[in-house]
Amino acid sequence: MSKVVFINAFAGKSKDKQKPFNKVTVADVKDDGTVRVVDLFTDGGAVLSNQDALRFGDVVKPSYRESDIPGGRPSLTGLEVIQTSPYNQN
């Protein structure tokens, strides 16, 4: 069973049109050891409710909202922490 690992998140505004965006980077780790790094975006640049609490290495379960545009990308709506990161233990 593959797992999704949180890497980081960045909220900002686009250079040209100054539209807000929120980019969340995760790693999709497959059972065979292959890893695919993916950038996910929220709708309208919304910040996730637990975004400040997420730490590098947290195993998460993403949730999405389907696009209103046929064939469009779904928007990230949340990341539920399944297992806390082993890298941020005090």
N, C-alpha and C positions, 0 to 999 in steps of 0.2 A: 504494500500500500504506500503510495507516495505521500509526501508531506510538503507543506508550504511553510517556509521560514522567512520571517520578517527581516529585512535588511535595514531600510531607512525610509523616511518620509520627508518631503519638502513641499511647503506651501509658498506660493509667490504669485507674481503677476507677469504676464507675457510682455516682452519688450515692445512690440509694435502697437498692440491694441489695449494694453494694460488690463487685460481680462484676468481674473483670478484663476489659479489652477492649484491642484493638490496632487502630487505624484507620490505614489507609494511603491517602493521597490521590494520585491519578494523573490525568493529562490524556490523553484518547484523541483524538489529532490525526488527522483524516481527510485524504485526498489533496486534497480540494477546499478545505481550509483551515478547516473547521469543527472546533471543539474542544468536547469534553464532559468536564467534571470529574466524577470518580467517586470515592466513598469505598468502599474495600474493607476487609473485616474478616477477621481470622484466627480459627480455631476456639479457643474458650476463652481468648482474649486472648494467645495464643502470640506471642512476638516472633520475627521472621524471623531466620535465622542471619546474614544480611549487613545487617540493618537499620541498624546504626550506621555502616556504610561507604557507604550510599546517599547521594547528594547531589542537590540540586535540579537538574533538567535531565537527569539520567541517562535514557537511553532503555532501557527494560526490557521483558522478556518475562515476564508473570505466569503462574504455574501455580496450579491450583485443585484442591480436593477436593470432589467432589459431596456434597450434603447427604444425611443419612440420612433426612430427612423428604421425602416426595414433594412436589415443587413448591417445595422450600426453596432458598434461595440457596446457591451453592457458597462454600466458605471459601478464602481466599487461603492458599497454602502456601509460596510463594516468588516472588522477583523476581530474574531473571537479568539482569545488566547486559549490554546489547548494544553500547551506545556510551556512553562516559563524558561527563559534562556539560561543555559548553564554558564554563560560568559559574564553575567552581571551579578554573581553571588557575592555578598559581603561577609 
